[in-house]
Amino acid sequence: MTALHSFARDLFLKGGHVQLPSASQDGHCLLDPAEVELRDVRTEQRFEGYQPDVIFTGVDKPLLMEIAVTHPVPFSKASLIRRQRIEAFEIDIKPRSVPGNMPLEAVENHVRRVAPRRWIFNEELESHLYALYHLDGVRERGELTSQKSKDLARLYDRLSGLRKVPVPAPAAKKESVSEWLSDAHPSFEGYFRTSSLDWRTFVLLELGGLGLPLSRIVSKLKAAEHLHLELRSFDCFRHEAAEAGLPALGVEACVFTFLSDLEKRGAVVCLGGIWRLLVELPRQQPLPFGPVAQRPTRGELTASAATRRKQLFSGSQQSWAPQTGMSLKAASRNGGHVRSLVARRPSILLLSEIISGSG
């Protein structure tokens, strides 16, 4: 724990006020920043599986606060908080943002109100995103009253009837994430050229490392040719998509639903709009180029070894007499002489092994 981290933690122990984060999505503000009073403040109280920096009561509900100085809250810790649905936020206090000659009052104001902050979990924000993206909110197709909704419904029905394009991905990759695909929420597969197994596998494997925002995930799906571009580029209003019985946000809604359902199972986590894979996957070995040679059977290997031994033994019989002046049978009776020959000629070592084995 750094001195700056300790200072911020002790500062909040005194009570006072703190500004809660705002939140936005696609350029639209979903939550305005709000300043609340800290009451019943405690620090370093351990919960099940994690220990928040500060716990306090604000706006008549418990809130958790994480103070990031040298590193942000780990994704595993954020996942535990989100699964327990406890409202929590993180304040990012970079050391360079608080120079040594900064007045103490300015440092306090920076920590309480100015430093960047983000929600780890907020009930109101999650409810808004769920209503905006999740496929549970999509109703069945109703009466098509506009030409746009008719065109959209016709295009979707045509593309959803096309045969899925297979993806030449190694079977090991699909097997590594198979358990996270089995209980996936049903999706609107007409948006995708590939099967749900293929595009969902692609999404999960892309979320390793630092993770990706939803918009970047969809861009990667598009670049990898998993999407029907006609539907992706079809421009319509929300009510027209609703008439056609389709999600207003199309592919984004399908991917969001898949990932949010997996988050409940602890496979992924969304922190600050960044989705990241939590499960450990086996490392994928690079595949060689070109066709893989067929491995010989056990019987073929045995027959090949026997043939090689026979050829070696036959060749040794022919070359033994000129080199030693004695027959093979005589040499076998004179093991001492063979050993002396081996000492002088290491090249006949294998022959001596054959003779010894045959005796």
N, C-alpha and C positions, 0 to 999 in steps of 0.2 A: 504494500500500500504506500503510495507516494504522499509527500507532505501536502500537495494540492488536494488529493483525494480526502485526506484526513481533515483538512480545513473545511472543505465543502460539507462533509458529513457532520462535523461538529457545528457548523453554521446552521444546518437545518434542525439539529437537536435543540437549538434555542427557540424554535418556533418561527414566527413571522409568516411571510407569504412566499409563494413560488408560482411562476407562470407555467400553466399546462401547455402542451404542444398543440399546434393546429394540425390539420390534416387536409390533403387535397388529392384529387384523382382526375387525371386527364385535364388538368388546368382548372378544375372546378373545386372550390373550397367546400369541404364537407364538414369540417369542425373549425370554429374560430378559436384563437388562443384565449385562455381565461386564467385570471389570477385567483388563487384560492389561499385560504389560511390553513396553516399546518397545525393540527391538534393531535394529541396523544402520540407524539413522535417517539419512535424506538429505532434502534439501529442493530444491525448484525443479528437479527432474530432468525433462527433457522426454520425454514419450512421443509416440507417433504421433498428432498432431493436438491434443494438450492437455498441460498441465503441472500436475500436482497440487502442492498446497502442501507436503505431507509424505508421505514413503514410509518404511515401517518393516516389520519382521518381528514378527508377534505370533501366538501360538498356532500356531507352525510354518508360517505361510503369509504371503505378502506382503499388506500392507494399504495403501490410500491414504486420506489424510485431507485434507479440504477445510475451511478455516477461513473462515466467513462473518461479516464484521463489518458492512460497509455494504450488501452485496447477496448473495443466495444463489448457489449454483453455477448457471451458466447451463444451460438445458435441453439445448442442443447439446453441451456438455461432458459432462453426465450421460449423454446418449445414447451418446457414444463409449465411456465407461467401461462402461456396461451391455452394449453390443455385444461388448466384449472380455471380459466376464464376470470382471472383476477386483473383488474385494471392496473396497468403499470406503464411507466415511461422511462426514457433514458435521457440524461443530460450529458452532452459531449463537451467536456472542458479540456481543450487542447492546451498544453503548457505554453505554447507560443502565443496563445490568445491572452495570457496573463503575464505580461512582462514584470520583471522584478521591481521596477520603479513605479508600478501602478498603485495608486492610493488604496488603502484597505476598503474604503467605502465603495470605490469603483469595482474592486474585485467581488465584493458581496453582491452588488447589483448585477454584475456579469453572470455570476453563478445563479442567482435567483431568477433573472428575467431575460438576459441577452443571449447567453450561450445556446447554440443549436440544441434542439431536443426533438424527440420523436416518440410516438406511441409504440410500445411493445404489444399491448392489447388494450382496446377500448370498446366497450359494448356497443355504444352508439355507432361508431365507425364500422364495426363488423356487421351490424345489422344493415347499414346502408349498402355496404359492398355485397352482402348476401342478396339483398333485394335487387341490386343492379345487375349482378352477374349470374347468380346461381340458377340452374335450369329448373329448380323446383317452382320457380315463379312463372314459368312459361305455360300458357294455357293451350288447350287443343284448338285446332284451326276452326275459325268461325266463318261468318259470312264475309265474302270478299267484296268489299264495296268500292275499292279503287283499282285503277289499272295497274298501279305499282304493286299492290299486294297480290293481284292475280299473276303478274309476271314473275314475282318472287316465288310464289307457290309453285308455278309451273316449272321454273328453272330448278328449284330444289328437288322436286319430284323426279325430274329427268336425271339429274346428277346422282341422286341417291339410288337410282336403279342401275347405275353403271357397275360393272364388275370392278372390284378393288384391285389396285396395282400392287403386286408383291414387292417387298423390299428385300434385297439380297444382303441382309444383316446376319452375322454369325449367330447360330442358335444359342451359343453360350451367353450372349448378351441378353436375349429374351428370357433365358432360364434364370439369369441372375436377378431379374426383377419380377418374375412370374407371380410370386405371392402377393405383390402389391397391385397386381392387375385383376386378380380373381374377383374381388368384391367391388369393382369400380362402378360408379353411378352410370346408368344408361345415358348415352350421349346422342347428339344429332349427327349421325355418321355421314349424312349427305354433304357435309362441309369438307370431308376428307377423301382424298384419292386412295389412301391406304386404309387397312383395317385398324380397328381400335387397338389391337395388340401391338401393331407396328408403330402407330403414332404416339401411343402412350409410352411405349418403351423408349422411343426417341426422346420424348420430353424428360423422362426420369434420368436418362443417362446424360442429358445436357445440363442437369441441375447440380452436378458435382462441382467441387471447388468453391468458388465465391458465390454461386447462384446467379439467378437472372430475374429481371422484372417480367411481368406478364407480356408486355408489348414486345420485348426481345425474344421471348419464347415463341410467340406467334411469328415473328420475323424469321426465326430459324426454321420453323415448320414450313414456311413459304419457300425459303431458299432450298430446303431439302425436298421440295416437290411433294409434300404430304397434303397440300390443300388444293381444292378446286378454286382456281383464281376467278372464275366467273362469279361465284357466290361471294368470294372475298371482296371483290370490287363493286358488287351491286349496292347502289346507294338508295337508301329508303329511310323513312322516319320510323320511330318506335311503334306507333300505332299501326303502321302498315305491316311491320314484322309480326306484331301481335295478331293481326287478322289472319296472317298466313300460318299461325301456330309455330313461329320460330323465335329464337332469342334475338333481341334487338342487337346484341353485341356479338352474335354469331360464334366464330371460332374462339374468341376471347372467353365467352361464356362457357363453352365446352371445356377448355383447358382449366379455367378457374374452378369449375365444379369438380373436375377430376382431382385437382391438387388440394382443394379445400377438404374434400372427403378423405384424402390420404393424410392430411394434417391431423385429423382426429385419431388416426391410427399410429401416429408418431413416425411416419415415413419421411415427411417433408415438413418445413416450417416456413412461414412468411414473416419476415421482419423488415419493417420499413418499405414494404412493397417488393422486397427481394425474396424470391422463392429459392429454397436450397434443400438439397437432398440430405437426409440425416442417416439413412441406413448405410451400412458398410457393404459395398459390392466387391466381388472378387475381381482382381486385376485381369484385364483382357490381354491375352497374348497376341502380338501382331501376327497376322496371317501371311504366309509366303505368297508370292505372286505366282500365277500359273496353276495348272492342275496339280493336285496332290498325288504323288505316286502311290500305287496300291501296295500295301504291305504284304510280304509273302506269308503263307500259312505255316503252321508249325511243321506239318509233314514235308512241305517244300524245303524248309530250312534243314531238316534232318537228312533228306535225300541229297541236298547239295553238299552238306558236310561229309557224308559217306563217300560221295564221288570224289571230293578233294582228297580225302585220306587214301582212297584207292589209287588215284593218279600219283600221289606223292610216294606211296609205297612201291608202285610199279617202277617209277623213275629211279628210285634208290637202288632197286635190284639190278637195273641195267648198268648203273654207274659204279657199283660197289667193287666188282671184280677188277676192272682196270686200275682202280685207285689203290686197292689194298692187296691184290694178289691172292685173295681167298674168297671162297663162296660165302653167300649169306648164311647158309646153314652152319658152315664152319665158324663164321663170326659169332653166331648166336651161342655156340658152345664155348667160345673163348671170350667171355665177358671182359676179362682183364685187358686183352689186346684191344677190344673195341673202346674201352675207356681211355687207353693210351692214345688211340687214334683221335678220339674226341678232343683230348687235350691239345693234340697237335693241329687238328682241323675242326674248329668250332662249327663249320658249316654242316657237319654230319651229326650235330647234336640231336636233331629231330629224329633221325634214323635210329639212334641208340635208344631213344624213348620208345619208339615203335617196337624194337626188338625186346626191350625189357618188358613192355606191356604184353607182348605175345607169349612170353615165357610164363 
